[in-house]
Amino acid sequence: IPKDFPFGWIKTLDETEKPLYVHLETGNKTYVDPRLAFATAEKKHVYDFRQRFDGSTTAFQVLHGVD
């Protein structure tokens, strides 16, 4: 989870002391942390990788979405 909130979001507490996130410009409120929309997996090492395909993967699956 990123350290900073997306632009315009703040964290407050509701009446039951539960974290509440508010977008100041729109007034939208949510109990879901808006930083989760921008979460990315952090690599521990530059050579770490996430395996996407295995021996039973078809060529179509590998090339899906590639022009």
Kinemage of the C-alpha trace (Angstrom):
@kinemage 1
@onewidth
@group {chain A} dominant
@subgroup {mainchain}
@vectorlist {calphas} color= white
{ca ile a 1} P 0.000 0.000 0.000
{ca pro a 2} L 1.406 3.421 -0.882
{ca lys a 3} L 2.320 5.625 2.075
{ca asp a 4} L 0.434 8.697 0.841
{ca phe a 5} L -3.267 8.953 0.083
{ca pro a 6} L -4.414 9.729 -3.457
{ca phe a 7} L -4.902 13.458 -4.100
{ca gly a 8} L -7.902 14.833 -2.240
{ca trp a 9} L -8.409 11.933 0.199
{ca ile a 10} L -8.074 12.132 3.981
{ca lys a 11} L -8.522 9.630 6.798
{ca thr a 12} L -10.895 10.427 9.660
{ca leu a 13} L -12.803 8.406 12.240
{ca asp a 14} L -16.552 7.857 12.262
{ca glu a 15} L -18.717 8.043 15.383
{ca thr a 16} L -17.704 4.467 16.343
{ca glu a 17} L -13.961 5.264 15.958
{ca lys a 18} L -13.770 3.203 12.751
{ca pro a 19} L -11.458 4.615 10.015
{ca leu a 20} L -13.421 6.564 7.404
{ca tyr a 21} L -11.901 7.943 4.208
{ca val a 22} L -13.287 11.163 2.726
{ca his a 23} L -12.652 12.751 -0.662
{ca leu a 24} L -12.625 16.467 0.107
{ca glu a 25} L -13.609 17.684 -3.367
{ca thr a 26} L -16.596 15.386 -3.920
{ca gly a 27} L -17.590 14.590 -0.348
{ca asn a 28} L -17.550 10.851 -1.111
{ca lys a 29} L -17.003 8.689 1.963
{ca thr a 30} L -15.853 5.079 2.175
{ca tyr a 31} L -14.598 2.585 4.706
{ca val a 32} L -12.281 1.072 2.068
{ca asp a 33} L -8.804 2.590 2.024
{ca pro a 34} L -8.494 4.434 -1.332
{ca arg a 35} L -4.787 3.597 -1.465
{ca leu a 36} L -5.733 -0.016 -2.224
{ca ala a 37} L -6.718 1.040 -5.748
{ca phe a 38} L -3.064 1.927 -6.368
{ca ala a 39} L -1.390 -0.913 -4.484
{ca thr a 40} L 1.467 -2.713 -6.213
{ca ala a 41} L 3.585 -5.641 -5.180
{ca glu a 42} L 7.022 -4.542 -4.022
{ca lys a 43} L 10.017 -6.532 -5.175
{ca lys a 44} L 12.580 -7.470 -2.567
{ca his a 45} L 15.275 -7.847 -5.198
{ca val a 46} L 15.705 -6.555 -8.734
{ca tyr a 47} L 15.747 -10.139 -10.060
{ca asp a 48} L 12.481 -11.170 -8.375
{ca phe a 49} L 9.737 -11.989 -10.820
{ca arg a 50} L 6.213 -13.305 -10.729
{ca gln a 51} L 5.655 -16.404 -12.833
{ca arg a 52} L 2.699 -15.870 -15.126
{ca phe a 53} L 2.912 -18.977 -17.274
{ca asp a 54} L 3.794 -22.622 -16.786
{ca gly a 55} L 4.351 -25.709 -18.918
{ca ser a 56} L 0.664 -26.140 -19.712
{ca thr a 57} L 0.165 -22.558 -20.914
{ca thr a 58} L -0.852 -22.280 -24.556
{ca ala a 59} L 0.696 -19.874 -27.060
{ca phe a 60} L -2.669 -18.102 -27.271
{ca gln a 61} L -2.606 -17.420 -23.515
{ca val a 62} L 0.945 -16.066 -23.713
{ca leu a 63} L 0.219 -13.833 -26.703
{ca his a 64} L -3.233 -12.673 -25.589
{ca gly a 65} L -3.411 -8.893 -25.943
{ca val a 66} L -0.119 -8.602 -27.835
{ca asp a 67} L -0.351 -6.833 -31.199
